[in-house]
Structures are given as C-alpha cells and as structure tokens.
C-alpha cells in the first residue's frame, strides 16, 4: 500500500490548463517570428522603389516620345510648307515658260498638262492629303523632276531665241529687200503713170479750124455772125487734128451750144441728152460717133433749133468722150 502510494506520488505530474497552453504557444510563436520582422519591411520598400522607378522611367519615355513626335510633326509641316512653296514657285516659272515658248512659236501643250498636274499637287497639299513620309519623299522627287523640266525648257527657250534671232535677222533682210523692191516698183509705177499721163495727154485729140455757119431756107451759108432770118439750120464745123499716138478707135464727139442765159440748147427729139464730165452729169445739144484713124478728120454737125435765137453771143463746147476738145462761138445779130 505504501509502495503504491509512493509510486503514485512519484508519477503524478501537475496538469496545465488550455488557456495556459494557448498563451504559451502564442508566446513561443512570438519568440520564433520576432527576429524576421525587419527583413519584411525592407522588401516592401524595395518593391515600392522599383515601382516608383518604373513610373519615372515611363514618364521620361512618354515625355521624350511626345517631344520626338512633336519634332517630327513640326519637321513634316516644315517639309510640306517648303514643298508647297517650291510647287508655287515652279508654277510661276512654268507660266513664264509657257508664255515665252508660245511667243517664240514653240509647242506648249505638254507644259500646260504639267502645270495642271502641279496645281493638283498644290491642292492636295492644301487639303493635307499628302502627310506621310513616303508621300513627302515622292513629292520631293516630283519637285526635283519639275525643276529639271524647267532647266530643260530654259535650254529650249534659249534655242528658240537663237532661232528667232536668226529669223528676225533674215526677216529684216527680206524687209529691206522688199522695201527696195517696193521703192523700185513705186518708182517704176510713178514713171509708168507719168508716161501713161503723157501718152494720154499726147493721145488726146485736138480741135482746130472751128467755124459756125447759118444756113437759110435757100441753102445759103453765113459765117460766124448772122441774123435770125438767115438761120434755118446751124452748121457747126471743125477738124480733129492728126495725132500719131492716139488710139485708132471710135470716138463720141459731143457739142454743147450754150445760150445767153447759160442754159444748153436741149431737145431730146433732136438727139440731145446727158453725159458725165469730171464726175458731174452734163446736158449736151448733139452727139455723133466717128472713127478716128490718127489722120486729120473733118466733123460737121447740122442743128435745127426750130425757133428763133435771141440776139447775142452763143458759146459752143466740143468734147471727145470725157475731155474737152475745144471751144468756139457764134453771134446772132
């Protein structure tokens, strides 16, 4: 009994409560983690630092990229403006070349077509349809082509100017020759006209031996001065002088007997009429056609007035077609 009591006393160990065990575990856990707390804070700081650096790097990249894009956009705009200026300048030069070549007699259809194409390029630039790098480079290439075309046209204009200079010189020579020929021709025409005038003057017929007779009822003649009772008919007689240069042809010989009042003795029933002299219509008393053969020819007119004559001097004018052959007169007492 005693042994059991002793053993029982030896083997008995004090038992702890659950709350004591939980407290002990927390204390142990606290003791086991307490040495690693400083290392966790450092890791968090490192992560935050990396994030900040990444954000800073992204900001710097965005800033630099935006600046680069702005610079590229500004450069593109400058290139577009320069291209427009070049096209406008080339367009002005093309207008000048078209005008000059046209004035020099050259062909301008191709230049007109190029000018239209250039104006379309300018319109695209104004609408900003050309804004990409490849488009701008292609436009620069075309601008270079336009400039080369202008240079080629400068050479063409130079050749045309040389050609026209030669033509002008030849034309001047031809004008001088033409002026000389015209002067010679004018001189010849003047001489010809003068000669024709001389021939015409020389070929005009001359009247001579003019005389007027009064013929009475018995056929007796009274010369130049006579009385009314002695006049049944008037016989006006004259000769056309010999003229070796006058044409052989039929001639209208016209007489005008002018009374005291200045009027022409006129009777249509007796052959009177009108004719043109120096652009004016004139009355005539009588007319007859004769063939003149360059020899002296006697002409006679018989005129019956049919009534008495007033006393006084009557004038007689004799015409050969369109010029005056001569004048005469007679007196009625």
Rosetta blueprint (number, residue, H / E / L):
1 X L
2 X H
3 X H
4 X H
5 X H
6 X H
7 X H
8 X H
9 X H
10 X H
11 X H
12 X L
13 X L
14 X L
15 X L
16 X L
17 X L
18 X H
19 X H
20 X H
21 X H
22 X H
23 X H
24 X H
25 X H
26 X H
27 X H
28 X H
29 X H
30 X H
31 X H
32 X H
33 X H
34 X H
35 X H
36 X H
37 X H
38 X H
39 X H
40 X H
41 X H
42 X H
43 X H
44 X H
45 X H
46 X H
47 X H
48 X H
49 X H
50 X H
51 X H
52 X H
53 X H
54 X H
55 X H
56 X H
57 X H
58 X H
59 X H
60 X H
61 X H
62 X H
63 X H
64 X H
65 X H
66 X H
67 X H
68 X H
69 X H
70 X H
71 X H
72 X H
73 X H
74 X H
75 X H
76 X H
77 X H
78 X H
79 X H
80 X H
81 X H
82 X H
83 X H
84 X H
85 X H
86 X H
87 X H
88 X H
89 X H
90 X H
91 X H
92 X H
93 X H
94 X H
95 X H
96 X H
97 X H
98 X H
99 X H
100 X H
101 X H
102 X H
103 X H
104 X L
105 X L
106 X L
107 X L
108 X L
109 X H
110 X H
111 X H
112 X H
113 X H
114 X H
115 X H
116 X H
117 X H
118 X H
119 X H
120 X H
121 X H
122 X H
123 X H
124 X H
125 X H
126 X H
127 X L
128 X L
129 X L
130 X L
131 X L
132 X L
133 X H
134 X H
135 X H
136 X H
137 X H
138 X H
139 X H
140 X H
141 X H
142 X H
143 X H
144 X H
145 X H
146 X H
147 X H
148 X H
149 X H
150 X H
151 X H
152 X H
153 X H
154 X H
155 X H
156 X H
157 X H
158 X H
159 X H
160 X H
161 X H
162 X H
163 X H
164 X H
165 X H
166 X H
167 X H
168 X H
169 X H
170 X H
171 X H
172 X H
173 X H
174 X H
175 X H
176 X H
177 X H
178 X H
179 X H
180 X H
181 X H
182 X H
183 X H
184 X H
185 X H
186 X H
187 X H
188 X H
189 X H
190 X H
191 X H
192 X H
193 X H
194 X H
195 X H
196 X H
197 X H
198 X H
199 X H
200 X H
201 X H
202 X H
203 X H
204 X L
205 X L
206 X L
207 X E
208 X E
209 X E
210 X E
211 X E
212 X E
213 X E
214 X E
215 X E
216 X L
217 X L
218 X L
219 X L
220 X L
221 X E
222 X E
223 X E
224 X L
225 X E
226 X E
227 X L
228 X H
229 X H
230 X H
231 X L
232 X L
233 X E
234 X E
235 X E
236 X E
237 X E
238 X E
239 X E
240 X E
241 X L
242 X L
243 X L
244 X L
245 X L
246 X L
247 X L
248 X L
249 X E
250 X E
251 X E
252 X E
253 X E
254 X E
255 X E
256 X E
257 X E
258 X E
259 X L
260 X L
261 X L
262 X L
263 X L
264 X E
265 X L
266 X L
267 X L
268 X H
269 X H
270 X H
271 X L
272 X L
273 X E
274 X E
275 X E
276 X E
277 X E
278 X L
279 X L
280 X E
281 X E
282 X E
283 X E
284 X E
285 X L
286 X E
287 X E
288 X E
289 X E
290 X E
291 X E
292 X E
293 X L
294 X L
295 X L
296 X L
297 X E
298 X E
299 X E
300 X E
301 X E
302 X E
303 X E
304 X L
305 X L
306 X L
307 X L
308 X L
309 X L
310 X L
311 X L
312 X E
313 X E
314 X E
315 X E
316 X E
317 X E
318 X E
319 X E
320 X E
321 X L
322 X L
323 X E
324 X E
325 X E
326 X E
327 X E
328 X E
329 X E
330 X E
331 X E
332 X E
333 X L
